[in-house]
Structure formats: structure tokens, C-alpha cells
Amino acid sequence: MILSEPAPAKLNLALHVRGKLPDGRHSIETIFAFCTDGDRLQVEQADGLSLVIDGPFADQLPPGDENLVMRAATVLAAAAGVKEGARLRLTKQLPIASGIGGGSADAGAALRLLTRLWGIDPAIASKVAGGLGADVPACLMSMTARGEGAGDRLELIDHTWIRGTPTLLVNPGAALSTAEVFAEWDGIDCGALDDWRQGRNDLEGPARTLVPAIGDVLDWLKEPEGANFVRMSGSGATCFALFDDEGQRDEAAAACPPDWWHLATFLR
């Protein structure tokens, strides 16, 4: 029996950096939203743990223990006392280091999938998620939520107002290190996150310093008819636009420069 689980792309509708936490990580306030599309993970029973990666971005990921999927599987098995194995296959559709939670989404999908395969308490997956990365708890839920702390202190919010929104993701073909982007942040707290539409992404400036093409993507996304909200996600370099309707989004996607990666999707 083969089980399958989506690993939806993550968006930060707003991301305010408020300072530093005692453990050295940055304190943020953010609104997480998730797309209907992303990577996909499959699993079947096996004697040991193994991972095969395919898809357009497969060659950019390590297949061994350094991969977040394998780390998630190993940590979950240890925490649950599971002796069974699993043969995992990751179809990598999302660019890496792109601000849309690719690795964290894959880890979250692995935790959900192996919880089903091994028949263990989902609370164990929730307990280990934070140790895999700050975005993994949000990606484990893959539901619209407000994140505080390092982004791992979550509060689910009503998402009926955003479900089904046509969305276009665009990346200029650049990978960005989250650590390097945070290192460029100026340390100025510009205030709390209240209304995400009136909010901001405090990492946009630092990311544009490292990858100036982000500015070109943001400017381009503001031009199509029906694009009512444009922002960079996470630490970049992927940016996104929310559209009034699917047809307008598809017209914009068709006009996307050929050297830029893009994904036409919906918010879930």
C-alpha cells in the first residue's frame, strides 16, 4: 500500500521582525497561508528508512540524512519508539531556499504521512516538529495561522475569507539563505502586526540587497489586471500576487518572463 501526502507551498502574507529571542533566534509576527499546490510525498512500508527524490528540483537536494524528510522520519520514529521502516519518495516541485517553506513543507508532510503509516499518536508529530525548524509546526498543520515567537507559536485563524483565492508565485531564479537575509536585517522594530494587508515583510529590504531582481519581480506582479495584493514571502526570493479571479491570474502566468519560475495556484 502506497500512501501519499501533499506538501503545500507556504506563504507569509505579512512578516514583522520584532527583535531577538533568548535562544538567539529572531522574534517574528507573521500570518501563514498555504497553497493548494507544492511538493508531494509518497511512502510505503519497508524494512529500513530510505528516500528517493524526483521532480524538476530533485538535483538541488541531498537524498541522505541531511534531507529534512529523512530527519523528520528519524526523529519521529525515535520519539514514538517505532521499529518499522519506510520507503519515501519526494517529488520536488518547489525551488529550494525560496521563502515558500519547501523543506519545512516536506518535513511536515513526512510527519503527517508517517503518523498514518505507523499508526502513532499525532501529538508526537506536533511535539517533534519545532526541533526540525521554525516553520515546520506551521507546515505540519498547513492551515492559515498567526505565528509568533520564532514563528512556531501558532494560533489558527478563520481562513474562509481567503480560501480559493487565485494566486501567482514568481521567483527570479535565485536561492536565498534565510540566515543571510536575517543577518542583513537592520534590527529596527517597526511595530506589531495587526492587519496583514496593511502590514509588511521586514525581510524584503535585506533580501533585495542580496538579490536585486526581487524588486523587478514585485514591480512586475503589480502590473497585471486583477492583482490586488503583492508581497515577498518569507526570506525570499519568491514573491506572490493575489488575484480577483482565476482568469486574470492565468493571463499573468502566461506572460511571466521565461527565465523566472512561476506557479499558478490557489490559497487553501
Secondary structure by P-SEA (a helix, b strand, c coil): cbbbbbbccccccbbbbcccccccbbbbbbbbbbccccbbbbbbbccccccccccccccccccccccaaaaaaaaaaaaacccbbbbbbbbcccccccccaaaaaaaaaaaaaaaaaacccaaaaaaaccccccaaaaaaaccbbbbccccccccccccccccccbbbbbbccbbbbaaaaaaaccccccccccccccccccaaaaaaaaccaaaaaaaaaaccccccbbbbcccccbbbbbbccaaaaaaaaaaccccbbbbbbbcc
